[in-house]
Amino acid sequence: MYKRFQWIWHTFVLCFFSQAAMTWAQIAPPPNYDQKLSDMVVNATRSGTTLDQMSLNTTILTKEVLESSPDQTIDQVLKNVPGVFLNDVPYYQKDPTGQSINVRGLGYGRTLVLIDGLPANDAFYGTVQWNLVPMSSIESVEFVRGGVSSLYGNYGMGGVININTKTPKNSSQEVSVSYGSFATGNVAASKDLIVSDAMQMRFSADYFSSEGFQNYATISPAAPSNTAGMTTNTTKNSNIRLQNYFKPTQDTNAFLRMGYSTMADLSNNFAIAPNLVQTADVAGGSTTNLDVNKKVQVNAYYQATNFYKQTANSSGTYINANYTDPYSTLGASAQYTHDLKVAGIDQYIIGIDTRNISASNKTNNLSTVGAVNSVSYAQGQQNFYGLLGQIKSSATAIPLEATLGARVDVWNSQTPTLYNAGSNGSNPVYQSISNQSKTQLSPSLGLLYKATNNLDFRSAAYQAFHAPSMNNTLRSYGNTTTGYSFSNPNLTPETMTGYEVGTDYRWKSGFAQLTAFNNYIQNAITSYKITSANSAFAYSLCNASGIPISGQGCKTSGAYTNVSYYTNQQNLLSRGIELQYHHDVNAQWALDGGYSYTRTVLTWTATTDPINTQVGGVPMNMANAAITYYPLPEASLTTTVRYVSNSWMATGTLPVPAYAVVGLKANYQVTPQAALFASVVNLLNRQYVTFNIASQATAYQAGMPQAFAVGARLIF
């Protein structure tokens, strides 16, 4: 199989350059190489702000950027953007509970991800299910770094990533197919239907599958003692999506979106223990122009998910636990925008939103023969209510623009049912959990000074917050081999204060951005390890009736290799710089580059993690570069290199050596309706381990090995 893909790749490249040589005399520069990014509107701002008016460090990944990347999933494309910490393991190689994103070293689950402006963070785990957005459906990606809680509230610490999907353009069909190493394949199809100027529809469906590449039996330390049940991370994902856009009146644009997705994988590393996630969602909204400079936006959405997860014992000989997590999100928002342009005020917005998350978790701890030894059950909900306001102002004497925003969020958490029980749920012992609540103010101030038409200086200060995930408050899990983790229904939101300064320089054929930032999180949610030395926290793993809540017998925490629970007892400081560069040298060559320096440490902690030591999962230095060659306007060949410096898997433990990985991507537009592409990740087939994205790790992760892929897109 491997040699077959090598032959396909070599054949593609040979044909590519043969065609380029034959048409060399016909090459003409593209009609316009000006940088158009400055005119693009950043939808994630909620205020129609163009890129050249942003006071926060912002990157836009255009369709052309996405198509030139060798990586085949959106998370792996984003890992090359300065400020993003995603390792060199695609999402489908990870457990669904670990598919997150870490921005500026602030930790996973602290950055908001949107799909067409609506939340995409998993309601229970706080992770990001990247399978919902196949590359074929993405039009562009907006990445705004820094605290955005003044606009969005929860998850607004690291910034916001807004993925804009394709919308109907004409009544046509599009099919995209790719296949590559490790039996990794993707098929995506869409149908656009333009009924009239007042009614447009787009139906899309896709299917992705892979046999995976990681064999955890060969990765040390903590390799399983028995590898009989080991497997690579097989995964199968599917999505169905219907988008409707219509104009009920001359002044109103509305939309209705519906979708259903499934994800099944073996990310527990054992063939006997698959995971299954099923999600259905619906969203609708409208924008009404009340006047030439006034508009009202109303949105509502609902998402229901069922997550069934199994885990195997370390030998992979039997399933030792299963978890059933049904949860749903119901939300709505309304916003009024007035482009005033009077008395120095250019615009103000007022908005309100609300969201309810309802969830439950049932954990069955099993014996070697499948009998239920013990049961843990918890049910709860979290409610968010937010009121926001923002004013934009421009000075007349000097070219200074200011954006002042503030948002008040009211958060409450209720856990009405939480019990531990014996075999098959017998003799349940209920626990009384008091409600938790917090009111959070999230102000922000952004300044932008236009020194020239091409050069600006910007600064911003902000406060943001992040609420605990339902996984941390409801789900307890583990076994005697890997340890036990307790949920904590008394967790409260964490708070971040920060600021950044930067500059942007744009010229006819490129741009350069430089930003320095400082972010400080207080009361950070973390996992607290309990050991026999921490006698104040060591307690019996049985309830009041002597029922073992872990299914492993009544033992004190010292009898387990690792017993932990979640707390708010940690403060984190992250400082760094980010640099991004692009230059269209001429009609045949383009250069891209990026660099980030990030120093992230704990300044205080009640855990065993050391302070003033670089946090695990955050390499201090990361860099990327790309060269794109256009032998003719319809073809491109891009070479990329990604460098990651020394880091830790977990804070102070499991050192990860520095590494560099090379990629290659070729595109050829055969006709306006047909395109071919081929890519290779890890061109030199470097063998390496990559950093982790979670807060704790006990074993290394193998980086993506050499992998080929070929594909085609067809519009008809």
C-alpha positions in Angstrom: 0.0 0.0 0.0 2.8 2.4 0.9 4.7 1.8 -2.3 1.5 2.2 -4.3 0.9 5.7 -2.9 4.6 6.6 -3.6 4.0 5.6 -7.2 0.8 7.6 -7.4 2.5 10.7 -5.9 5.5 10.5 -8.2 3.2 10.1 -11.3 1.2 13.1 -10.2 4.2 15.3 -9.7 5.7 14.2 -13.1 2.5 15.0 -14.9 2.3 18.3 -13.1 5.7 19.6 -14.1 5.3 18.2 -17.7 2.2 20.2 -18.1 3.9 23.2 -16.6 6.8 22.9 -19.0 4.6 22.7 -22.1 2.6 25.8 -21.1 5.6 27.9 -19.8 5.5 30.2 -22.8 1.8 31.0 -22.1 2.4 32.1 -18.5 1.1 35.6 -17.6 1.0 37.2 -14.2 -2.3 36.9 -12.4 -4.5 40.0 -13.0 -4.1 41.3 -9.5 -1.6 40.4 -6.8 -2.7 43.2 -4.3 -3.3 42.0 -0.7 -7.1 41.9 -0.4 -7.2 40.9 3.2 -7.4 44.4 4.6 -10.9 44.8 2.9 -12.2 41.5 4.5 -14.8 41.8 7.2 -14.2 39.8 10.3 -17.6 38.3 11.1 -16.3 37.1 14.5 -16.3 40.7 15.8 -20.1 40.9 15.8 -19.7 44.5 14.5 -18.7 44.2 10.9 -15.0 45.2 11.6 -12.6 45.0 8.7 -9.2 43.3 9.2 -7.3 46.6 9.0 -9.4 48.0 11.8 -8.7 45.2 14.3 -7.1 46.1 17.6 -6.5 42.4 18.4 -4.0 40.2 16.6 -6.1 38.6 13.8 -5.4 36.1 11.1 -7.7 35.1 8.2 -7.1 31.8 6.4 -8.6 32.2 2.9 -9.7 29.5 0.6 -6.4 29.7 -1.2 -4.4 29.3 2.0 -6.5 26.2 3.0 -6.0 24.6 -0.5 -2.2 25.1 -0.4 -1.8 23.3 2.9 -0.5 19.7 2.8 -2.6 18.9 5.9 -6.0 17.3 5.3 -7.9 18.4 8.4 -8.7 21.9 9.7 -7.0 21.3 13.1 -3.7 20.4 11.4 -3.9 23.5 9.2 -4.5 25.7 12.3 -1.5 24.2 14.1 0.7 26.2 11.7 -0.8 29.6 12.8 1.3 31.5 15.3 -0.2 31.3 18.8 -1.9 27.9 18.3 -0.7 24.8 20.2 -1.9 21.7 18.5 0.4 18.8 18.2 1.3 16.8 15.1 -1.5 14.3 15.6 -4.7 14.7 13.6 -8.0 14.9 15.5 -9.1 11.4 14.4 -6.1 9.9 16.2 -7.3 11.3 19.5 -10.0 10.5 21.9 -13.1 12.7 21.2 -12.7 14.1 24.8 -9.2 15.3 23.8 -9.8 17.1 20.5 -9.4 20.6 21.7 -7.3 23.7 21.0 -4.7 25.6 23.0 -4.1 29.3 22.2 -1.2 31.3 23.7 -0.4 28.5 26.1 -3.5 29.1 28.1 -4.6 25.5 28.1 -7.2 23.4 26.3 -10.9 24.3 26.4 -10.3 28.0 26.9 -10.8 29.2 23.3 -14.1 29.7 21.6 -14.7 28.0 18.2 -17.6 29.0 16.0 -19.1 27.5 12.9 -20.8 30.2 10.9 -21.0 32.3 14.1 -22.6 29.7 16.3 -20.8 27.9 19.2 -19.0 24.6 18.2 -17.3 23.8 21.5 -18.6 20.5 22.9 -21.2 21.3 25.6 -20.1 18.5 28.0 -16.4 18.2 27.5 -15.5 21.7 26.3 -13.5 20.1 23.4 -13.9 20.8 19.7 -15.3 18.1 17.4 -13.3 18.9 14.3 -15.1 16.2 12.4 -18.1 18.6 12.0 -16.1 20.8 9.6 -14.5 18.8 6.7 -12.0 20.8 4.6 -14.2 20.6 1.6 -17.0 22.7 3.2 -14.8 25.5 4.5 -14.7 28.9 2.7 -12.4 30.7 5.2 -11.3 30.8 8.8 -11.1 33.9 11.1 -8.8 33.7 14.1 -9.0 36.6 16.6 -6.5 36.1 19.5 -6.9 37.6 22.9 -9.7 37.9 25.4 -13.1 38.2 23.7 -15.4 37.6 26.7 -16.7 41.1 26.3 -18.4 39.8 23.1 -19.0 36.1 23.8 -18.6 35.4 27.5 -17.5 31.8 28.2 -14.5 30.3 26.4 -13.3 33.8 25.4 -9.8 33.6 27.0 -7.6 32.6 24.1 -9.7 34.2 21.5 -12.3 33.1 18.9 -12.0 31.0 15.8 -14.8 31.4 13.4 -15.1 28.9 10.6 -17.1 30.2 7.6 -18.6 27.4 5.5 -19.5 27.6 1.9 -22.8 29.2 0.9 -24.9 28.7 -2.2 -23.4 30.4 -5.3 -25.4 28.8 -8.2 -27.4 25.8 -8.9 -24.6 23.3 -9.2 -23.1 20.2 -7.7 -19.6 19.7 -6.2 -17.9 16.5 -5.4 -14.5 16.1 -3.6 -12.7 12.8 -3.2 -9.4 12.0 -1.6 -7.5 8.9 -0.5 -4.2 8.3 1.2 -1.9 6.4 3.4 -3.3 4.3 6.3 -6.5 3.9 4.3 -7.5 7.5 5.0 -10.3 8.5 2.7 -12.8 11.3 2.4 -15.8 11.7 0.1 -17.8 15.0 0.2 -20.7 16.1 -2.0 -22.9 19.2 -2.1 -25.8 20.5 -4.1 -26.6 24.2 -4.4 -30.0 25.3 -5.4 -30.9 28.9 -6.2 -34.7 28.9 -6.3 -34.9 32.7 -6.5 -33.3 35.8 -5.2 -35.3 35.2 -2.0 -34.5 31.5 -1.6 -31.2 29.6 -1.7 -30.3 26.2 -0.4 -27.2 24.1 0.0 -27.2 20.4 0.9 -23.9 18.7 1.8 -22.8 15.4 3.0 -19.4 13.8 3.7 -17.8 10.6 5.0 -14.3 10.2 6.4 -12.5 7.1 7.6 -9.0 6.1 8.5 -7.2 3.1 9.9 -4.9 5.5 11.9 -1.2 5.3 12.3 -0.3 5.1 16.0 0.5 1.7 17.5 0.5 2.5 21.2 2.1 -0.8 22.1 5.4 0.5 20.8 5.3 4.0 22.5 7.1 4.3 25.8 6.9 4.8 28.7 3.7 3.2 30.0 3.4 0.7 27.1 0.7 -1.9 27.9 2.0 -5.2 29.3 -0.3 -7.1 27.0 -0.8 -5.9 23.4 -3.2 -8.6 22.3 -6.1 -6.2 22.0 -4.1 -3.2 20.7 -5.0 -1.5 17.5 -4.4 1.7 15.7 -7.0 4.5 16.0 -9.6 3.5 13.5 -12.2 6.2 12.9 -15.3 6.8 10.9 -17.1 10.2 10.7 -20.1 11.3 8.7 -22.0 14.6 8.4 -25.2 15.7 6.7 -26.0 19.4 6.6 -28.8 21.5 5.1 -28.4 25.3 4.8 -31.3 27.6 3.8 -31.0 31.3 3.1 -34.1 33.4 2.4 -35.5 36.9 2.4 -39.0 37.0 4.0 -39.1 40.8 3.4 -37.0 43.3 1.4 -35.1 44.3 4.6 -34.7 40.9 6.2 -32.2 38.1 5.5 -32.8 34.9 7.4 -31.3 31.4 7.6 -32.1 28.0 8.8 -29.5 25.3 9.3 -29.9 21.6 10.2 -27.3 19.0 10.7 -26.6 15.5 11.9 -23.2 13.9 12.5 -21.7 10.7 13.8 -18.1 9.9 15.0 -17.0 6.4 15.9 -13.4 5.6 16.8 -11.1 3.3 18.7 -9.2 6.1 20.5 -9.1 4.0 23.6 -6.4 2.1 21.6 -8.2 -1.3 21.9 -10.5 -2.8 19.3 -12.8 -4.1 22.0 -13.6 -0.6 23.3 -15.0 1.8 20.6 -16.5 5.2 21.2 -19.6 6.6 19.5 -20.7 10.3 19.3 -24.0 11.2 17.7 -25.0 14.9 17.3 -28.1 16.6 15.8 -28.4 20.4 15.7 -30.6 23.1 14.3 -30.1 26.9 14.1 -32.0 29.8 12.7 -31.9 33.5 12.7 -32.5 36.8 10.9 -31.0 40.2 10.2 -33.4 43.0 9.7 -32.3 46.5 8.5 -34.5 49.0 10.4 -32.9 51.9 8.6 -29.8 52.5 6.4 -27.6 52.5 9.5 -29.6 50.4 12.0 -30.2 46.6 12.2 -31.4 43.9 14.5 -30.0 40.3 14.6 -31.8 37.4 16.3 -30.4 33.9 16.5 -31.5 30.6 18.2 -29.9 27.2 18.2 -30.4 23.7 19.7 -27.9 20.8 19.8 -28.4 17.3 21.2 -25.5 14.9 21.6 -25.3 11.3 22.8 -21.8 10.1 23.7 -21.2 6.4 24.5 -17.7 5.7 25.6 -15.9 2.5 26.7 -12.5 1.9 28.2 -10.5 -1.3 28.4 -8.1 -2.5 31.1 -4.4 -1.9 30.5 -4.0 -5.4 28.9 -6.9 -4.9 26.6 -8.5 -8.1 27.7 -11.9 -6.8 28.9 -13.9 -3.6 29.1 -13.6 -2.2 32.6 -16.0 0.7 32.3 -18.5 2.4 30.1 -19.9 5.9 30.2 -23.2 7.2 28.8 -23.3 11.0 28.3 -26.5 12.5 26.8 -26.4 16.3 26.8 -28.1 19.2 25.0 -27.6 22.9 24.5 -30.4 25.5 23.9 -29.4 29.1 23.2 -30.6 32.4 21.8 -29.3 35.9 21.2 -30.4 39.3 20.1 -28.3 42.3 19.0 -29.0 45.9 18.0 -26.4 47.7 15.9 -26.4 51.4 15.1 -23.8 53.0 12.8 -24.1 56.4 14.4 -21.1 58.4 13.2 -22.1 61.4 15.4 -20.1 63.3 18.0 -17.1 61.0 17.6 -19.1 57.8 18.0 -19.0 55.6 14.9 -21.0 52.7 16.1 -22.6 51.1 19.2 -24.1 47.7 19.7 -26.2 46.3 22.5 -26.8 42.6 22.8 -28.2 39.9 25.0 -27.9 36.1 25.0 -28.8 33.1 27.0 -27.8 29.5 27.0 -28.8 26.3 28.9 -26.7 23.1 29.0 -28.3 20.0 30.4 -26.3 16.8 30.8 -26.1 13.6 32.7 -23.4 10.9 33.1 -23.8 7.3 34.0 -20.6 5.3 34.8 -20.7 1.6 35.0 -17.5 0.0 36.5 -17.3 -3.5 35.3 -15.6 -6.7 36.4 -13.6 -9.1 34.2 -16.7 -10.9 33.3 -18.7 -7.8 32.5 -20.7 -7.6 35.7 -21.5 -4.1 37.0 -19.4 -3.7 40.2 -20.6 -0.1 40.9 -22.4 2.8 39.4 -21.9 6.5 39.5 -24.6 8.8 38.3 -24.9 12.6 38.0 -27.3 14.9 36.4 -27.0 18.7 36.2 -27.3 21.9 34.2 -25.5 25.2 33.6 -27.1 28.4 32.7 -25.5 31.5 31.1 -27.1 34.9 30.8 -25.1 37.7 29.2 -25.7 41.4 28.5 -23.1 43.2 26.3 -22.4 46.7 25.0 -19.8 48.1 22.7 -18.9 51.6 21.4 -16.5 52.4 18.5 -15.1 55.9 18.2 -12.6 57.7 15.9 -10.7 60.8 16.9 -10.8 63.7 14.4 -7.4 65.4 15.3 -5.4 62.2 15.0 -5.9 58.8 13.2 -6.9 56.9 16.4 -9.7 54.4 16.6 -11.0 53.1 20.0 -13.3 50.2 20.8 -14.7 50.0 24.3 -16.8 47.0 25.3 -18.2 45.4 28.4 -20.2 42.4 29.2 -21.9 41.1 32.3 -22.4 37.3 32.6 -24.5 35.5 35.2 -23.5 31.8 35.5 -25.1 29.2 37.7 -24.6 25.5 38.0 -27.1 23.0 39.4 -26.4 19.3 40.3 -29.7 18.1 41.6 -28.8 14.4 41.3 -25.5 12.7 42.2 -25.2 9.3 43.7 -22.9 6.3 44.0 -24.3 2.8 44.1 -23.2 -0.8 44.4 -23.5 -3.6 41.9 -26.1 -3.0 39.2 -27.0 0.3 40.9 -28.1 -1.2 44.2 -28.2 0.8 47.4 -27.6 4.2 45.9 -26.3 6.9 48.3 -27.3 10.4 47.2 -25.2 13.5 47.8 -26.5 16.9 48.4 -24.8 19.5 46.2 -25.4 23.2 46.6 -26.0 25.4 43.6 -23.0 27.4 42.4 -23.3 30.9 40.8 -21.0 33.7 39.7 -21.5 37.1 38.1 -18.6 38.1 35.9 -17.7 41.5 34.4 -15.7 41.3 31.2 -14.5 44.7 30.0 -12.2 45.4 27.0 -10.5 48.4 25.4 -8.8 48.3 22.0 -6.9 51.1 20.4 -5.7 51.4 16.8 -3.4 54.1 15.5 -3.1 54.5 11.7 0.4 55.8 11.3 0.2 55.6 7.5 -2.1 53.9 4.9 0.1 50.8 5.3 1.3 50.9 8.9 -0.7 50.7 12.1 -0.1 50.2 15.8 -2.6 48.5 18.0 -3.1 47.7 21.7 -5.8 46.0 23.8 -6.6 45.2 27.4 -9.3 42.8 28.5 -10.7 40.5 31.1 -12.2 37.1 30.3 -13.7 34.1 32.0 -14.1 30.4 31.5 -16.7 28.2 33.2 -16.0 24.6 34.2 -17.1 21.9 31.8 -19.8 19.4 32.7 -17.2 16.7 32.4 -15.3 18.2 35.4 -18.4 18.6 37.5 -20.4 15.4 36.7 -18.1 12.5 35.5 -15.9 10.4 37.8 -13.9 7.7 36.2 -10.8 5.4 36.4 -9.5 2.1 37.6 -6.7 0.7 39.8 -4.2 0.6 36.9 -4.4 4.1 35.6 -5.8 5.8 38.8 -9.1 7.4 39.6 -10.4 10.9 38.8 -13.2 12.5 40.8 -15.6 15.1 39.5 -16.1 18.3 41.5 -19.7 19.8 41.3 -18.5 22.8 43.4 -16.1 24.2 40.7 -16.6 27.9 39.7 -15.4 29.9 36.7 -11.8 31.0 36.3 -10.9 34.6 35.4 -8.2 36.0 33.1 -6.8 39.5 32.7 -4.5 40.4 29.9 -3.2 42.9 27.4 -1.3 43.0 24.1 0.5 45.4 21.8 1.3 45.0 18.1 1.8 46.4 14.7 0.7 45.5 11.2 2.4 46.6 8.0 0.7 45.9 4.7 2.0 46.6 1.2 0.8 45.8 -2.3 1.9 42.2 -2.2 2.1 41.2 1.4 1.8 41.9 5.1 3.7 41.4 8.3 2.3 41.3 11.9 4.1 41.4 15.2 2.3 41.1 18.6 3.4 40.8 22.2 0.9 39.6 24.9 0.6 39.0 28.6 -2.2 36.9 30.1 -2.8 35.9 33.7 -5.4 33.3 34.8 -6.6 33.1 38.4 -8.5 30.2 40.0 -7.6 28.0 37.0 -9.4 24.7 36.8 -6.9 21.8 37.1 -6.6 18.2 38.2 -5.3 17.8 41.8 -3.3 14.6 42.4 -4.0 13.1 45.8 -1.1 11.0 47.3 -0.5 9.5 50.7 1.7 12.5 51.4 -1.4 14.7 51.0 -3.0 13.1 54.0 -5.5 16.0 54.3 -7.0 15.0 51.0 -6.6 11.2 51.3 -9.9 9.6 51.9 -11.7 6.4 51.4 -13.0 5.6 48.0 -16.2 4.3 49.5 -19.4 6.1 50.2 -21.0 6.4 53.6 -22.5 2.9 53.3 -19.2 1.3 52.5 -20.0 0.9 48.8 -16.9 1.2 46.6 -17.6 4.1 44.2 -14.7 3.1 41.9 -15.7 -0.5 41.6 -12.2 -1.6 42.8 -12.8 -2.0 46.5 -12.7 0.2 49.6 -9.2 1.6 49.6 -7.6 4.9 50.6 -6.2 7.1 47.9 -2.7 6.0 48.8 -3.5 2.5 47.4 -3.9 3.9 43.9 -1.2 4.9 41.5 -2.9 8.2 40.8 -6.0 9.6 42.4 -7.1 13.1 41.5 -10.0 15.5 41.5 -10.7 18.9 39.9 -10.1 22.1 41.8 -9.8 25.9 41.2 -6.4 26.0 42.9 -4.0 27.2 40.3 -2.8 30.5 38.8 -1.1 30.6 35.4 0.9 33.3 33.6 1.6 33.3 29.8 3.7 35.8 28.0 5.0 35.8 24.4 5.3 37.2 21.0 3.8 36.2 17.6 5.0 37.0 14.2 3.4 36.3 10.8 4.5 37.2 7.3 3.4 36.8 3.7 4.9 38.1 0.5 3.9 37.5 -3.1 7.4 37.9 -4.6 6.2 37.9 -8.2 3.8 36.0 -10.4 5.6 32.7 -9.8 6.7 32.8 -6.1 5.1 33.5 -2.7 6.6 33.2 0.8 4.9 32.6 4.1 6.4 32.5 7.6 5.3 32.5 11.3 7.0 32.4 14.7 5.8 32.3 18.3 7.7 32.5 21.5 5.5 31.6 24.5 6.6 31.4 28.2 3.8 29.8 30.2 4.3 29.0 33.9 2.3 28.3 37.0 2.8 31.1 39.6 0.8 29.3 42.3 -0.6 25.8 42.6 -2.0 23.4 45.1 -1.1 20.5 42.9 2.2 18.6 42.6 3.1 20.5 39.4 6.2 22.8 39.8 5.9 26.5 39.6 8.0 28.8 37.3 8.5 25.8 35.0 7.3 25.7 31.4 3.9 24.1 31.3 3.5 20.8 29.6 2.1 20.9 26.1 3.5 24.4 25.4 6.7 24.4 23.3 8.5 27.7 24.0 9.5 28.3 20.4 7.6 27.3 17.3 8.1 28.4 13.7 6.8 27.6 10.2 7.7 28.6 6.7 6.3 27.9 3.3 7.3 28.6 -0.3 4.7 28.4 -3.1 5.6 28.1 -6.7 3.2 28.9 -9.5 4.5 27.4 -12.8 1.3 28.6 -14.4 -1.8 30.5 -13.1 -3.7 27.2 -12.8 -1.1 25.3 -10.8 0.8 25.6 -7.6 3.4 23.6 -5.6 3.8 24.4 -1.9 6.6 23.3 0.4 6.2 23.8 4.1 8.4 23.2 7.2 7.3 23.3 10.8 9.7 23.5 13.7 8.9 22.8 17.3 11.4 23.4 20.1 12.0 21.2 23.2 9.0 20.9 25.4 7.3 18.7 28.1 4.5 16.2 27.8 3.4 17.1 31.3 4.8 20.0 33.4 8.4 19.0 34.3 8.1 15.4 33.2 8.5 13.4 29.9 10.8 15.8 27.9 10.0 16.0 24.2 13.0 16.7 21.9 12.8 19.4 19.2 11.7 18.4 15.8 11.1 19.7 12.3 8.6 18.3 9.7 8.5 19.0 6.0 5.3 18.9 3.9 4.4 19.2 0.2 1.2 20.1 -1.7 0.5 20.3 -5.4 -2.7 21.7 -7.0 -3.7 21.8 -10.6 -6.9 23.4 -12.0 -7.5 21.2 -15.1 -10.6 23.2 -16.1 -12.7 25.8 -14.3 -14.8 22.8 -13.1 -12.2 20.2 -12.3 -9.1 20.3 -10.0 -6.5 17.7 -8.9 -4.4 17.8 -5.8 -1.8 15.7 -4.1 0.0 16.1 -0.7 2.5 14.5 1.5 2.8 15.1 5.3 6.3 14.5 6.8 8.0 14.3 3.5 11.3 13.0 4.9 9.5 10.4 7.1 11.0 11.7 10.4 10.3 9.5 13.4 9.5 11.7 16.4 7.3 12.2 19.4 5.2 15.3 19.7 3.9 17.3 22.7 0.6 16.8 24.4 -2.3 19.2 24.5 -3.8 18.1 27.8 -2.8 19.1 31.3 -1.4 15.7 32.2 0.3 12.9 30.3 1.8 9.6 31.2 3.1 8.4 27.9 4.6 9.8 24.7 2.6 10.4 21.4 4.1 9.5 18.1 4.0 12.3 15.5 2.4 11.9 12.1 4.6 9.6 9.9 5.0 10.1 6.2 1.5 10.0 4.6 0.5 10.6 1.0 -2.9 11.7 -0.3 -4.3 12.3 -3.7 -7.7 13.8 -4.6 -9.9 15.6 -7.0 -12.7 18.3 -6.9 -15.4 18.4 -9.5 -18.1 21.1 -10.1 -20.9 20.3 -12.6 
